[in-house]
């Protein structure tokens, strides 16, 4: 009985490339629910445009996080979702892994160097309507794993961003399209307002898509 003939080298290479394309590495994981650019533009047009309110009464304690669900905190869940080769220990503690920060392209190999960023910062949400919410609603917002609100990023880029909106802070240019789509989606989902400068910046960023 004849042995099967080996596949041509070129065909093997093509198949390997297809596998790579079809099975992306988890280091490039993204939050769920990111809309396409056309949908984001429609959502942006539907947002209420209003001046930002003040910070009176604001406290991060009014947005309880990180809560525990399924044995893991929200932070631990995002670390596992957005990293590659992530190992965990007792109580879902993330011990090691690799994370690529989309804000600045930094590669991080220690969980302690990774921040979980709120795409729409808590203080920004307060100025945009969350001041009127109940504490349970603010908790849901601060721990939202169902929409593109949470993202693993380098601590330095997250601290640089602070509570600024896209009119005052933006990630590296190659992430403008995705960042704007996520920001718009979160504000649309949670019915938060945008100010005029913020809307103009988002419109410009969506133009890069």
One Martini backbone bead per residue (centre of mass of N, CA, C, O) as a GRO file, in nm:
protein
  209
    1UNK     BB    1   0.096   0.036   0.023
    2UNK     BB    2   0.076   0.358  -0.019
    3UNK     BB    3   0.200   0.643   0.069
    4UNK     BB    4   0.124   0.944   0.137
    5UNK     BB    5   0.154   1.237  -0.004
    6UNK     BB    6   0.297   1.516   0.044
    7UNK     BB    7   0.259   1.829   0.087
    8UNK     BB    8   0.320   2.105  -0.043
    9UNK     BB    9   0.496   2.361   0.078
   10UNK     BB   10   0.307   2.592  -0.013
   11UNK     BB   11   0.047   2.476   0.113
   12UNK     BB   12   0.142   2.471   0.403
   13UNK     BB   13   0.184   2.778   0.426
   14UNK     BB   14  -0.104   2.861   0.364
   15UNK     BB   15  -0.241   2.709   0.597
   16UNK     BB   16  -0.086   2.850   0.825
   17UNK     BB   17  -0.186   3.136   0.760
   18UNK     BB   18  -0.487   3.079   0.801
   19UNK     BB   19  -0.472   3.001   1.097
   20UNK     BB   20  -0.362   3.273   1.196
   21UNK     BB   21  -0.609   3.442   1.099
   22UNK     BB   22  -0.844   3.264   1.243
   23UNK     BB   23  -0.639   3.258   1.517
   24UNK     BB   24  -0.612   3.484   1.725
   25UNK     BB   25  -0.453   3.626   1.966
   26UNK     BB   26  -0.530   3.721   2.296
   27UNK     BB   27  -0.364   3.991   2.299
   28UNK     BB   28  -0.605   4.106   2.084
   29UNK     BB   29  -0.825   4.150   2.256
   30UNK     BB   30  -1.170   4.256   2.287
   31UNK     BB   31  -1.428   4.407   2.359
   32UNK     BB   32  -1.752   4.393   2.358
   33UNK     BB   33  -1.960   4.562   2.121
   34UNK     BB   34  -1.818   4.680   1.878
   35UNK     BB   35  -1.886   4.894   1.647
   36UNK     BB   36  -1.917   5.004   1.361
   37UNK     BB   37  -1.870   5.298   1.205
   38UNK     BB   38  -2.161   5.349   1.111
   39UNK     BB   39  -2.295   5.302   1.384
   40UNK     BB   40  -2.133   5.515   1.542
   41UNK     BB   41  -2.236   5.758   1.382
   42UNK     BB   42  -2.533   5.720   1.456
   43UNK     BB   43  -2.492   5.735   1.763
   44UNK     BB   44  -2.363   6.014   1.774
   45UNK     BB   45  -2.609   6.171   1.649
   46UNK     BB   46  -2.802   6.076   1.906
   47UNK     BB   47  -2.664   6.240   2.103
   48UNK     BB   48  -2.651   6.444   2.359
   49UNK     BB   49  -2.588   6.794   2.360
   50UNK     BB   50  -2.382   6.913   2.636
   51UNK     BB   51  -2.269   7.053   2.888
   52UNK     BB   52  -2.074   7.004   3.138
   53UNK     BB   53  -2.078   6.915   3.442
   54UNK     BB   54  -1.986   6.905   3.744
   55UNK     BB   55  -1.811   6.766   4.052
   56UNK     BB   56  -2.026   6.769   4.246
   57UNK     BB   57  -2.016   6.482   4.461
   58UNK     BB   58  -1.778   6.331   4.371
   59UNK     BB   59  -1.699   5.966   4.376
   60UNK     BB   60  -1.564   5.656   4.340
   61UNK     BB   61  -1.751   5.526   4.562
   62UNK     BB   62  -2.012   5.562   4.364
   63UNK     BB   63  -1.838   5.320   4.196
   64UNK     BB   64  -1.840   5.013   4.254
   65UNK     BB   65  -1.511   4.861   4.266
   66UNK     BB   66  -1.443   4.537   4.226
   67UNK     BB   67  -1.648   4.296   4.149
   68UNK     BB   68  -1.784   3.969   4.212
   69UNK     BB   69  -1.788   3.708   3.953
   70UNK     BB   70  -1.745   3.379   3.939
   71UNK     BB   71  -1.478   3.429   4.142
   72UNK     BB   72  -1.422   3.708   3.995
   73UNK     BB   73  -1.309   3.993   3.928
   74UNK     BB   74  -1.321   4.231   3.699
   75UNK     BB   75  -1.019   4.261   3.668
   76UNK     BB   76  -0.952   3.961   3.628
   77UNK     BB   77  -1.128   3.918   3.378
   78UNK     BB   78  -0.977   4.122   3.193
   79UNK     BB   79  -0.697   4.005   3.213
   80UNK     BB   80  -0.778   3.732   3.083
   81UNK     BB   81  -0.903   3.844   2.818
   82UNK     BB   82  -0.645   4.049   2.726
   83UNK     BB   83  -0.453   3.813   2.748
   84UNK     BB   84  -0.161   3.603   2.738
   85UNK     BB   85  -0.070   3.338   2.910
   86UNK     BB   86  -0.260   3.312   3.156
   87UNK     BB   87  -0.216   3.290   3.508
   88UNK     BB   88  -0.367   3.127   3.796
   89UNK     BB   89  -0.477   3.122   4.123
   90UNK     BB   90  -0.600   3.180   4.395
   91UNK     BB   91  -0.889   3.352   4.364
   92UNK     BB   92  -0.808   3.442   4.059
   93UNK     BB   93  -0.520   3.512   4.059
   94UNK     BB   94  -0.304   3.697   3.872
   95UNK     BB   95   0.037   3.603   3.787
   96UNK     BB   96   0.050   3.587   3.461
   97UNK     BB   97   0.157   3.744   3.143
   98UNK     BB   98   0.039   3.912   2.837
   99UNK     BB   99   0.027   4.264   2.740
  100UNK     BB  100  -0.129   4.491   2.503
  101UNK     BB  101  -0.130   4.828   2.475
  102UNK     BB  102  -0.337   5.026   2.271
  103UNK     BB  103  -0.243   5.323   2.350
  104UNK     BB  104   0.108   5.255   2.318
  105UNK     BB  105   0.222   4.944   2.262
  106UNK     BB  106   0.277   4.812   2.521
  107UNK     BB  107   0.454   4.550   2.682
  108UNK     BB  108   0.325   4.329   2.936
  109UNK     BB  109   0.442   4.097   3.222
  110UNK     BB  110   0.276   4.242   3.460
  111UNK     BB  111  -0.008   4.289   3.635
  112UNK     BB  112   0.090   4.552   3.796
  113UNK     BB  113   0.118   4.716   3.504
  114UNK     BB  114  -0.196   4.686   3.485
  115UNK     BB  115  -0.474   4.852   3.372
  116UNK     BB  116  -0.823   4.921   3.411
  117UNK     BB  117  -1.002   5.082   3.178
  118UNK     BB  118  -1.226   5.339   3.140
  119UNK     BB  119  -1.325   5.460   2.866
  120UNK     BB  120  -1.539   5.597   3.037
  121UNK     BB  121  -1.493   5.778   3.280
  122UNK     BB  122  -1.628   5.829   3.580
  123UNK     BB  123  -1.613   6.141   3.583
  124UNK     BB  124  -1.732   6.178   3.299
  125UNK     BB  125  -2.005   6.049   3.363
  126UNK     BB  126  -2.086   6.248   3.581
  127UNK     BB  127  -2.083   6.501   3.376
  128UNK     BB  128  -2.301   6.322   3.170
  129UNK     BB  129  -2.529   6.186   3.411
  130UNK     BB  130  -2.443   5.995   3.666
  131UNK     BB  131  -2.536   6.181   3.904
  132UNK     BB  132  -2.848   6.064   3.866
  133UNK     BB  133  -2.785   5.799   3.966
  134UNK     BB  134  -2.766   5.510   4.103
  135UNK     BB  135  -2.553   5.305   4.257
  136UNK     BB  136  -2.618   5.042   4.099
  137UNK     BB  137  -2.572   5.172   3.819
  138UNK     BB  138  -2.279   5.256   3.867
  139UNK     BB  139  -2.178   4.970   3.914
  140UNK     BB  140  -2.247   4.859   3.636
  141UNK     BB  141  -2.066   5.057   3.481
  142UNK     BB  142  -1.786   4.987   3.632
  143UNK     BB  143  -1.858   4.653   3.545
  144UNK     BB  144  -1.874   4.640   3.226
  145UNK     BB  145  -1.873   4.331   3.021
  146UNK     BB  146  -2.090   4.385   2.766
  147UNK     BB  147  -1.917   4.632   2.691
  148UNK     BB  148  -1.679   4.882   2.567
  149UNK     BB  149  -1.548   4.979   2.887
  150UNK     BB  150  -1.309   4.764   2.917
  151UNK     BB  151  -0.936   4.792   2.945
  152UNK     BB  152  -0.623   4.689   2.893
  153UNK     BB  153  -0.352   4.893   3.026
  154UNK     BB  154  -0.123   5.099   3.079
  155UNK     BB  155  -0.054   5.288   3.345
  156UNK     BB  156   0.062   5.537   3.198
  157UNK     BB  157  -0.177   5.583   2.997
  158UNK     BB  158  -0.403   5.601   3.208
  159UNK     BB  159  -0.285   5.845   3.363
  160UNK     BB  160  -0.279   6.036   3.120
  161UNK     BB  161  -0.584   6.035   3.072
  162UNK     BB  162  -0.775   5.996   3.299
  163UNK     BB  163  -1.078   6.211   3.266
  164UNK     BB  164  -1.057   6.245   2.966
  165UNK     BB  165  -1.159   6.337   2.667
  166UNK     BB  166  -1.107   6.338   2.316
  167UNK     BB  167  -1.038   6.651   2.321
  168UNK     BB  168  -0.772   6.590   2.535
  169UNK     BB  169  -0.751   6.267   2.468
  170UNK     BB  170  -0.538   6.029   2.285
  171UNK     BB  171  -0.435   5.780   2.132
  172UNK     BB  172  -0.287   5.634   1.914
  173UNK     BB  173  -0.364   5.656   1.582
  174UNK     BB  174  -0.421   5.336   1.537
  175UNK     BB  175  -0.672   5.372   1.775
  176UNK     BB  176  -0.897   5.575   1.699
  177UNK     BB  177  -1.128   5.412   1.581
  178UNK     BB  178  -1.182   5.215   1.817
  179UNK     BB  179  -1.211   5.424   2.044
  180UNK     BB  180  -1.454   5.579   1.929
  181UNK     BB  181  -1.648   5.339   1.911
  182UNK     BB  182  -1.647   5.278   2.213
  183UNK     BB  183  -1.728   5.549   2.331
  184UNK     BB  184  -1.997   5.580   2.183
  185UNK     BB  185  -2.129   5.317   2.279
  186UNK     BB  186  -2.133   5.383   2.581
  187UNK     BB  187  -2.294   5.647   2.568
  188UNK     BB  188  -2.538   5.519   2.429
  189UNK     BB  189  -2.608   5.290   2.629
  190UNK     BB  190  -2.602   5.508   2.892
  191UNK     BB  191  -2.711   5.793   2.820
  192UNK     BB  192  -2.483   6.001   2.748
  193UNK     BB  193  -2.334   6.291   2.711
  194UNK     BB  194  -2.205   6.548   2.492
  195UNK     BB  195  -1.985   6.769   2.389
  196UNK     BB  196  -1.879   6.954   2.130
  197UNK     BB  197  -1.575   6.879   2.131
  198UNK     BB  198  -1.613   6.577   2.163
  199UNK     BB  199  -1.777   6.528   1.905
  200UNK     BB  200  -1.563   6.637   1.706
  201UNK     BB  201  -1.342   6.432   1.782
  202UNK     BB  202  -1.503   6.175   1.714
  203UNK     BB  203  -1.554   6.240   1.419
  204UNK     BB  204  -1.254   6.248   1.340
  205UNK     BB  205  -1.183   5.958   1.431
  206UNK     BB  206  -1.393   5.814   1.245
  207UNK     BB  207  -1.242   5.916   0.981
  208UNK     BB  208  -1.014   5.674   1.012
  209UNK     BB  209  -1.191   5.408   0.929
   0.00000   0.00000   0.00000
